[in-house]
Amino acid sequence: MRVLIDWVKSIAIALVAWFLLRTFLVEAFRIPSGSMQNTLLVGDFLFVNKFLYGAEVPLLKTRLPAVREPKRGDIIVFDSVEEDLKVVKRLIGIAGDTLEMRDGVVFRNGTAVPEPYAVNSEPDKSEDPLMRAQMRAWQIMHYAGEAPRDYYPDLHHWGPVVVPHDSLFVMGDNRDGSYDGRYWGFLPRLNVRGTPVLVYFSYDANSWKAMSFLTEVRWGRLLSTPR
């Protein structure tokens, strides 16, 4: 009987420790799409630091104090503004920033932003009229340029727009294959959940076969830090 009680105590302590760890410190996350390629690849499995930006306390609907606020250039994991899922993108602008894109180059507060991580494989790509109208619908409310009536943004040409209070602007590193802030608008600061700190496993999702485990694992990405 004593042995059984000890086992139950050990399991209970382990479960509590796991719950606290997952809730306040670290959570696992899998990359499902190529929107952050080549920084993050489909088939990457990440550990996400939830403590850095202030983890949410369950049931109380409040957050722990943040170690620091999200800053420009951070890779962040956040709750989607449209669906019940978590998304990962790069933080391009914070509240008060004026952002625009000219010929695929991001300008922040009038200065071109160096982006060695960005992939622009189709610089001449243009969105269809319906998608451009969706982009205009939210951007026009924050537009800071001239002739708003003639403003008609596109995938690589938009802005200037000003990021409002308690909001962020995010984009995927794969600029031609990312459904990001250009389309759906600004991200509320409260939606931010954490930042990836480690790729603990990675495999080629396009050619994964049970019998070829050793060859499909991306060994070089294991234990790497996304930047």
C-alpha positions as CSV (number, residue, x, y, z in Angstrom):
1,M,0.0,0.0,0.0
2,R,2.8,2.4,0.9
3,V,4.5,1.7,-2.5
4,L,1.2,2.6,-4.3
5,I,0.8,5.8,-2.4
6,D,4.4,6.8,-3.3
7,W,3.7,6.0,-6.9
8,V,0.5,8.2,-6.9
9,K,2.4,11.0,-5.3
10,S,5.2,10.8,-7.8
11,I,2.7,10.8,-10.7
12,A,0.8,13.7,-9.2
13,I,3.9,15.8,-8.8
14,A,5.0,15.0,-12.3
15,L,1.6,16.1,-13.7
16,V,1.6,19.3,-11.7
17,A,5.2,20.1,-12.8
18,W,4.2,19.4,-16.5
19,F,1.1,21.6,-16.2
20,L,3.1,24.5,-14.7
21,L,5.9,24.1,-17.3
22,R,3.5,24.0,-20.2
23,T,1.3,26.8,-18.9
24,F,3.9,29.4,-17.9
25,L,7.3,28.5,-19.5
26,V,7.5,26.3,-22.6
27,E,5.0,24.9,-25.1
28,A,5.6,22.7,-28.2
29,F,4.6,24.0,-31.6
30,R,4.8,22.5,-35.1
31,I,5.3,24.4,-38.3
32,P,2.4,23.5,-40.6
33,S,3.1,25.8,-43.6
34,G,5.9,27.4,-45.6
35,S,5.0,31.0,-44.7
36,M,8.3,31.4,-42.7
37,Q,10.6,29.6,-45.1
38,N,13.6,29.5,-45.1
39,T,13.8,30.5,-41.4
40,L,11.3,27.8,-40.3
41,L,10.4,24.8,-42.4
42,V,7.3,22.7,-42.7
43,G,8.0,19.8,-40.4
44,D,10.0,21.8,-37.8
45,F,9.0,21.1,-34.2
46,L,9.7,24.0,-31.8
47,F,9.8,24.8,-28.2
48,V,8.1,28.2,-27.6
49,N,9.1,30.4,-24.7
50,K,5.8,31.7,-23.2
51,F,7.4,33.4,-20.2
52,L,9.3,36.1,-22.1
53,Y,6.2,38.1,-23.1
54,G,4.1,37.2,-20.1
55,A,2.2,33.9,-20.0
56,E,-1.5,33.8,-19.5
57,V,-2.9,32.6,-16.2
58,P,-5.6,30.0,-16.8
59,L,-9.2,30.9,-15.8
60,L,-8.2,34.3,-14.5
61,K,-7.9,35.9,-18.0
62,T,-4.8,37.8,-16.9
63,R,-1.1,37.7,-17.8
64,L,2.1,37.4,-15.8
65,P,4.4,40.4,-16.1
66,A,6.5,40.3,-19.3
67,V,10.3,40.0,-19.1
68,R,10.3,42.3,-22.0
69,E,7.9,43.5,-24.7
70,P,8.1,42.1,-28.3
71,K,10.6,44.0,-30.4
72,R,11.1,44.5,-34.1
73,G,12.6,41.5,-35.8
74,D,11.3,38.9,-33.2
75,I,9.7,35.7,-34.4
76,I,6.5,35.4,-32.5
77,V,3.8,32.8,-32.0
78,F,0.3,34.2,-31.5
79,D,-3.4,33.5,-31.6
80,S,-4.9,34.1,-35.0
81,V,-7.3,37.0,-35.4
82,E,-9.5,35.0,-37.7
83,E,-9.4,31.3,-36.6
84,D,-8.9,29.3,-33.5
85,L,-5.3,28.4,-34.1
86,K,-1.7,29.6,-33.3
87,V,0.4,31.2,-36.0
88,V,4.1,32.1,-36.3
89,K,5.3,35.2,-38.1
90,R,8.0,37.9,-37.8
91,L,7.3,41.2,-36.0
92,I,7.9,44.0,-38.4
93,G,6.4,47.0,-36.6
94,I,5.3,48.1,-33.2
95,A,2.8,50.7,-32.0
96,G,3.6,54.1,-33.5
97,D,5.7,52.8,-36.4
98,T,4.9,54.0,-40.0
99,L,5.2,51.1,-42.4
100,E,5.2,50.7,-46.1
101,M,6.5,48.4,-48.8
102,R,7.9,49.6,-52.1
103,D,8.8,47.0,-54.8
104,G,9.1,44.4,-52.1
105,V,11.3,46.4,-49.8
106,V,9.9,47.2,-46.3
107,F,10.3,50.8,-45.0
108,R,9.9,51.6,-41.4
109,N,9.6,55.2,-40.3
110,G,11.1,56.2,-43.7
111,T,14.1,53.9,-43.6
112,A,14.5,50.7,-45.6
113,V,14.7,47.7,-43.3
114,P,17.5,45.2,-43.8
115,E,15.9,41.8,-44.1
116,P,18.4,39.0,-44.8
117,Y,15.8,36.4,-43.8
118,A,13.1,37.5,-46.3
119,V,12.4,35.4,-49.4
120,N,11.1,37.2,-52.4
121,S,10.9,34.5,-55.1
122,E,8.1,36.3,-57.1
123,P,8.8,40.0,-57.0
124,D,6.3,40.8,-59.7
125,K,3.5,38.8,-58.2
126,S,0.2,40.7,-57.8
127,E,-2.9,39.7,-55.9
128,D,-6.4,39.4,-57.5
129,P,-8.8,42.4,-57.2
130,L,-10.9,40.7,-54.4
131,M,-7.8,40.2,-52.2
132,R,-6.5,43.7,-52.9
133,A,-9.9,45.1,-51.9
134,Q,-9.6,43.2,-48.6
135,M,-6.2,44.7,-48.0
136,R,-7.5,48.2,-48.7
137,A,-10.5,47.8,-46.4
138,W,-8.4,47.7,-43.3
139,Q,-5.4,49.7,-44.5
140,I,-7.3,52.7,-45.5
141,M,-8.3,53.4,-41.9
142,H,-4.6,53.7,-40.9
143,Y,-3.3,55.1,-44.2
144,A,-0.9,58.0,-43.8
145,G,-0.2,58.8,-47.4
146,E,-1.6,61.1,-50.1
147,A,-4.7,60.7,-52.2
148,P,-6.5,58.0,-50.1
149,R,-9.2,57.7,-52.8
150,D,-6.6,56.4,-55.2
151,Y,-4.9,54.0,-52.7
152,Y,-5.1,50.5,-54.0
153,P,-2.5,48.3,-52.2
154,D,-0.9,45.1,-53.5
155,L,1.3,42.3,-52.2
156,H,4.6,44.2,-52.6
157,H,3.3,47.7,-52.8
158,W,1.3,49.2,-49.8
159,G,1.3,51.9,-47.2
160,P,2.3,54.0,-45.5
161,V,0.2,52.9,-42.6
162,V,0.6,53.7,-38.9
163,V,0.5,50.9,-36.3
164,P,-2.1,51.8,-33.6
165,H,-1.8,51.6,-29.8
166,D,-1.4,48.1,-28.3
167,S,-1.0,46.6,-31.8
168,L,1.8,45.0,-33.8
169,F,2.3,44.3,-37.5
170,V,3.6,40.9,-38.6
171,M,4.7,39.2,-41.9
172,G,6.0,35.9,-42.9
173,D,9.6,35.6,-44.1
174,N,8.3,33.9,-47.3
175,R,6.8,37.2,-48.7
176,D,5.1,35.6,-51.7
177,G,3.6,32.7,-49.8
178,S,2.4,34.1,-46.5
179,Y,-1.1,35.1,-45.4
180,D,-0.1,37.7,-42.9
181,G,-0.8,41.2,-41.6
182,R,-0.9,42.6,-45.1
183,Y,-4.2,40.9,-45.6
184,W,-5.9,40.8,-42.2
185,G,-4.5,43.9,-40.4
186,F,-2.8,44.6,-37.1
187,L,-2.2,42.0,-34.4
188,P,-3.4,42.9,-30.9
189,R,-0.6,42.7,-28.4
190,L,-2.7,40.4,-26.2
191,N,-2.7,37.8,-28.9
192,V,1.1,37.2,-28.6
193,R,1.9,33.9,-26.8
194,G,5.7,33.5,-27.1
195,T,8.8,33.1,-29.3
196,P,10.4,30.0,-30.7
197,V,13.7,29.2,-28.8
198,L,14.6,25.7,-30.1
199,V,14.0,23.4,-33.0
200,Y,13.9,20.0,-31.2
201,F,12.9,17.9,-34.2
202,S,12.6,18.4,-37.9
203,Y,11.7,16.2,-40.9
204,D,11.0,16.6,-44.6
205,A,7.2,16.6,-44.5
206,N,7.0,16.3,-48.3
207,S,8.9,13.0,-48.6
208,W,8.3,11.5,-45.1
209,K,8.1,7.7,-45.2
210,A,8.0,5.4,-42.2
211,M,10.7,3.3,-43.6
212,S,13.1,6.2,-44.3
213,F,13.2,7.8,-40.9
214,L,17.0,8.3,-40.8
215,T,17.2,9.9,-44.2
216,E,14.2,12.2,-43.9
217,V,15.1,13.8,-40.5
218,R,16.8,17.1,-41.0
219,W,19.6,16.4,-38.6
220,G,21.3,19.7,-39.2
221,R,18.3,21.6,-37.9
222,L,18.0,19.7,-34.6
223,L,18.7,21.9,-31.5
224,S,19.1,25.0,-33.7
225,T,17.8,28.4,-32.7
226,P,15.4,30.2,-35.1
227,R,16.6,33.8,-36.0
